[in-house]
Amino acid sequence: MLSPFDNRQGFIWYNGSFVAWTDATLHLLSHGLHYASCVFEGERVYDGVVFKLHEHTQRLHHSADVLGFSLPYDTETLHRATAQLIKKQKITNGYVRPVAWRGSEMMAISAQQNRIHCAIAAWVWPSYFDPNLRKKGIRLQYATWRRPHPSTAPTSTKAAGLYMICTLSKHHAEKNGYDDALMLDHQGYIAESTGANIFFVIDDALHTPEPDCFLDGITRQCVIQLARQLNIPVLERKLKPEDIKNAQAAFLTGTAVEITAVAEIDGLIFKGSPLTDRLIEAFNAHVAAYCTQHKNEQTAS
Ligand SMILES: Cc1ncc(COP(=O)(O)O)c(C=O)c1O
């Protein structure tokens, strides 16, 4: 078993400097912990380069803005810290987790005076799902929790509080022998899984839910662009569970899952499509080209 995340070797960038991994602690009475005033990112490192680093940092700033605070570090500082951390942690392929949260100055709903803390951790990370499963396909179960209406939660962000229903849904699916959960939105349309977007192959076209109440993933946007370059039609639309009954294939997209085939949703079996393999190939080639292009810029500091 891997060692727990609070007891590892190495360094974490914490409020502007590198501290020993086990010293990167916060006080029990932190607003981010009690009231979920916390935002984060998940970035993947390929060959020492963070894929779509700018897009992730922009989204971190956006998430903080929506939660009513500004990050105390600018983009350049965060990028320099990330590059140094990857080097210090000797990561070739791995994961980067920037996080920002309100501290302890006030400990009630109002937290106007609280310091904003910011940290970045990075670690070597294998596939989210078993690599064999990524092509063969994972099994999803519909969740009972639904993605909320944008007027009831900051749905365009990676705010920690949004993940409460994701953990509940994933635990429920795992308990029932599935790999993950597929969440509907507040109106009963298909939304996304607990940490990734979803696509369906229907009659040689890609169909994917409109991201009107959940994260418009960076990988999702990239896959749509790649599909269009390959002349594969892409339809962003509202999809009810009955609309996918005749889908040939389905797959998830996300920084963690990359592109992972879905073999089954709650008893609905997909036979698979060569389109999924074409997109995986195109995505891998795109990642490799991105890394070559950004290697010098990201590793210069
Ligand atoms: C809830 C949720 N949806 C979708 C995604 C996919 O987003 P991205 O492709 O930007 O990683 C993620 C991962 O960040 C997520 O946590």
The ligand as a Gaussian input file, in Angstrom:
#p B3LYP/6-31G(d) Opt

LIG

0 1
 C      -15.975000      17.310000     -11.314000
 C      -15.020000      17.306000     -12.443000
 N      -15.485000      17.317000     -13.706000
 C      -14.656000      17.305000     -14.772000
 C      -13.297000      17.279000     -14.603000
 C      -12.394000      17.280000     -15.802000
 O      -11.728000      18.493000     -15.898000
 P      -10.261000      18.611000     -16.519000
 O      -10.325000      17.987000     -17.869000
 O      -10.037000      20.073000     -16.576000
 O       -9.351000      17.905000     -15.611000
 C      -12.762000      17.277000     -13.308000
 C      -11.314000      17.284000     -13.081000
 O      -10.732000      18.308000     -12.880000
 C      -13.645000      17.293000     -12.210000
 O      -13.171000      17.280000     -10.956000

